């Protein structure tokens, strides 16, 4: 066991904690909507559909951003940069959940939950991998 092993294990635990927190934030927004009273804004199906579809953009961008940033982190052998790459990917996925929140409050879309599913799946796919460390 090398001297770097405890540092790698601690960094991986930190990344797992951050991943869990990002996932729970999307879940908490979804739960928040269910405890809120119905929205008073008029239904706007086009805006709702647009916001939900826009949720695919940051999730798609998260894969490209993560690939580029992880490559740079591995090249520099910097675990902090690797953690930053994952956080950027999770934040981009979380943006899809925010767009679902907007679809609910601004457009009264009955399909707002699709954006939360997109965000959740994106964050699940970006589960931190110890092999990168």
N, C-alpha and C positions, 0 to 999 in steps of 0.2 A: 504494500500500500504506500503510495507516494505521498509527499507532503501536500500536493495539490488536491488530493482526493477530498478532504474535508471541505475545502473551499468550493469545489464543484458540487458536492452534495448540498451545501448550504445555498448555493446559487440556484440549483434545481428546485429546492423546496420553496425558495422565494418566487421562482417562476410559476410553480404550481399554485401558490397562494394568490398571485396576481391573476392567473388564468381563472381560478375559481371566483375571485371577486368580480372580474369582468362578466363572467357568465351569470352570476347572481344579480348583477345590476340590470341586465336585460330581463331576467325573470321578475325582478322587483317592479320594473316599469309595467310589465304585463299584468302583474297582480294589482298594481296601483290603478290601472284603468278599470279593472273589474270592481274595485271598491268605490270608484267615482260615480257620481250620478251621470245619467246620460247627457251627452253633449247637446247644447242648445243651437249649435251651428247647423245651417241647412245642409242636407246631403249633397255632396258634389262628387259624383262617381268618377268623373274624369280626373279631377285633382287627386282623389284618393288612389286611383290606379297609377297615376303618374308618380306619386310619392312612393308607392310600394315598388314600382319598377325602378325608380331611382336608387332604391336600396341595394339593387344588384351591382351598381357601379362601385361603391366603396368596398364591397365584399370582394369583387373581382380584382380591384386595385390592391387589396390586401395581400393577395397571393404574389403578385408581381413585386410589391414593396418588400415583402418578407424574403422572397428569393434573393433579391439584390442585396438587402441588408445582412442577411445571414451569410451570404457569400463573402461580403466585406469583413464581417466579424470573424469568420473562420480563417480568412486570409491573414488578418491581423492577430489572430488567436487571442481575442479579447472577449471575455465572457460578459462584460458589461454591455458591449455593443450587441451581443447576441440577445441579451435580455431586452434591450431597446428595440431590436428588430421585432421581437414577439409582441411587445407592447404596442408598437405602431400597427401591426396586423390586427390585434384585438380591438384597438380603438377604431380602426376603419370598419371592422365588422359591427362594432357597437353603433356606428353611425346609421346603419340600416334599421336598428331598433328605434333610434331617435326619429327616423323618417316614418316609422310605423306609428309612433306617438303623435307626430304631426298629422298623419292620415286620419287618426281617430279624432283629434281635437279640431282640426281645421276643416276636414272634408267629411266628417262623420261616416267614414268608410266602414262598412261591415266586414271588410276583408283586411283590416289593419293587422290582424294577427299573422298574416303571411310575412310581413316585414320582420316580425319578431322571430319567426321560424327561420327566415334567411339569416338573421343576425346570429341566432343560436347555433345553427349548423356551421356557419362560418367560424365562430369561436371554437366549436367542438373540433373542427378540422385542424385548427391551429393549436392543438394540444401540444404543450412543450415536450420536446424530445431530448432525452439525455444524451443521445449520440452526438448532437451538435456541440455539446460542451466538451 
